[in-house]
């Protein structure tokens, strides 16, 4: 009897952990604003290479969102816009995904046709960060964001969802906080970036999407950081005060 009780409790706890492990975070809740979307979810089955479930991320935005831009053909070409991690380890889109890409209301990452691919065990924590692709809906309100894992045929293996409340206007305190927030422009960028909200001179360090040190220096609001020699991808600009911001080199 005790053994049965423990089995039931373990199953309940496991199911509860899976239920809680599906969230979407946005860098800005302002209606109509561009934002970085971070999806976190736990897979209940093995997915990816050598499994029936080749689609490890299949997002369909609800009605009311502006069209996704840019439109990208092939999951392997999403490298500049997507950071993909399994249990904290980053995998490059260029080798992990072959099929997929973006369309007006969706993003797909499939290991089908990938150079190497990625095998993900059941219970793994997955994180997908989308930058420079999605703008928030222009009308404020609560929106349900839905995504899934699926077989190559399109048959769903697991559904995920999370609600986000987008605001139309900012209160005075929120507006002041917004003005002090770090932001990089242009983003995505090709030759250089500038930073707003940095204030006085600060030391910065730039890391790539897998945490490798790229360069460092000093920056203020009026100075530019030259990135023309960077390869295309996602980068993180970190300051000595502990704050950081993400940008994309096209």
Residue pairs with C-beta under 8 A, 6 or more apart in sequence:
17 42
18 42
18 44
21 40
21 41
21 42
21 125
22 40
22 41
22 42
22 160
22 161
22 162
23 39
23 40
23 41
23 162
24 37
24 38
24 39
24 40
24 145
24 162
24 164
25 37
25 38
25 40
26 35
26 36
26 37
26 38
26 136
26 164
27 35
27 36
28 34
28 35
28 136
29 35
29 136
29 164
29 165
29 166
29 167
30 136
30 166
30 167
30 170
30 178
31 136
31 137
31 138
31 139
31 140
31 166
31 167
31 168
32 66
32 135
32 136
32 137
32 138
33 135
33 136
34 132
34 134
34 135
34 136
35 134
35 135
35 136
36 129
36 130
36 131
36 246
37 129
37 130
37 133
37 134
37 145
38 127
38 128
38 129
38 130
39 57
39 59
39 126
39 127
39 128
39 129
39 130
39 147
39 160
40 125
40 126
40 127
41 125
41 126
41 147
41 160
42 123
42 124
42 125
42 126
43 56
43 120
43 122
43 123
43 124
43 126
43 149
43 158
44 122
44 123
44 158
45 51
45 53
45 122
45 149
45 157
45 158
46 53
46 119
46 120
46 121
46 122
47 53
47 54
47 55
47 56
47 120
47 149
47 157
48 54
48 56
48 111
48 117
48 118
48 119
48 120
49 111
49 114
49 117
49 118
49 119
50 119
51 119
52 151
52 152
52 157
53 149
53 150
53 151
53 157
54 99
54 110
54 111
54 112
54 150
54 151
54 152
55 100
55 108
55 109
55 110
55 148
55 149
55 150
55 151
55 152
55 154
56 109
56 110
56 111
56 118
56 120
56 126
56 149
57 84
57 107
57 108
57 109
57 126
57 128
57 147
57 149
58 106
58 107
58 108
58 109
58 147
58 148
58 149
58 150
59 106
59 107
59 108
59 145
59 146
59 147
60 105
60 106
60 146
60 147
61 68
61 105
61 106
61 134
61 145
62 143
62 144
62 145
62 146
64 137
64 138
64 139
64 141
64 143
65 105
65 134
65 135
65 136
65 137
65 143
66 135
66 137
66 138
67 104
67 105
68 102
68 103
68 104
68 105
68 106
68 107
68 133
68 134
69 133
70 81
70 102
70 133
71 101
71 102
71 103
71 104
72 78
72 81
72 101
72 102
73 101
74 97
74 98
74 99
74 100
74 101
75 93
75 96
75 97
75 98
75 99
75 100
75 101
75 108
75 109
75 110
75 114
76 93
76 94
76 95
76 96
76 97
76 98
76 114
76 115
77 93
77 94
77 101
78 93
78 97
78 100
78 101
78 102
78 107
78 109
79 92
79 93
79 94
79 232
79 233
80 132
80 188
80 232
80 233
80 234
80 248
80 249
80 250
81 102
81 130
81 131
81 132
81 133
81 188
81 234
81 248
82 93
82 107
82 109
82 128
82 129
82 130
82 131
82 234
83 90
83 127
83 128
83 129
83 131
83 209
83 234
84 90
84 91
84 92
84 93
84 96
84 97
84 109
84 118
84 126
84 127
84 128
84 129
85 91
85 126
85 127
85 128
85 129
86 118
86 120
86 124
86 125
86 126
86 127
87 124
87 125
88 125
88 127
90 209
90 210
90 211
91 118
92 209
92 210
93 109
94 115
95 114
95 115
95 116
95 117
96 109
96 111
96 114
96 116
96 117
96 118
97 109
97 110
97 111
97 114
97 117
98 110
98 111
98 112
98 113
98 114
98 115
98 117
99 108
99 110
99 111
99 112
99 113
99 114
100 107
100 108
100 109
100 110
101 107
101 108
102 108
102 133
107 130
107 133
109 128
110 152
111 117
111 118
112 152
120 126
129 234
129 246
131 187
131 188
131 234
131 246
131 247
131 248
132 187
132 188
132 248
136 166
137 143
137 166
139 166
139 168
140 166
140 167
140 168
141 165
141 166
142 163
142 164
142 165
142 166
143 163
143 164
143 166
144 161
144 162
144 163
145 161
145 162
145 163
145 164
146 159
146 160
146 161
147 160
147 161
148 156
148 157
148 158
148 159
148 160
149 156
149 157
149 158
150 156
150 157
151 157
170 178
179 197
180 197
181 197
182 195
182 196
182 197
182 198
182 239
182 243
182 244
182 245
183 195
183 196
183 197
183 245
184 193
184 194
184 195
184 237
184 245
184 246
184 247
185 193
185 194
185 196
186 193
187 193
187 247
187 248
188 247
188 248
188 249
188 250
189 227
189 247
189 248
189 249
189 250
190 227
190 228
190 249
190 250
191 226
191 227
191 228
192 224
192 225
192 226
192 227
192 228
193 224
193 225
193 227
193 237
193 247
194 221
194 223
194 224
194 225
195 219
195 221
195 225
195 237
195 245
196 221
198 219
198 220
198 221
198 239
199 220
199 221
200 220
201 218
201 219
201 220
202 218
202 219
202 220
202 239
202 240
202 241
203 216
203 217
203 218
203 239
203 240
204 216
204 217
204 218
204 219
204 225
204 237
204 238
204 239
204 240
205 213
205 215
205 216
205 237
205 238
206 213
206 214
206 215
206 216
206 225
206 235
206 236
206 237
206 238
207 213
207 214
207 235
207 236
207 238
208 214
208 233
208 234
208 235
208 236
209 233
209 234
209 235
209 236
214 230
214 235
217 225
219 225
225 237
227 235
227 249
230 249
231 249
232 249
232 250
233 248
233 249
234 246
234 247
234 248
235 246
235 247
235 248
235 249
236 244
236 245
236 246
237 244
237 245
237 246
237 247
238 244
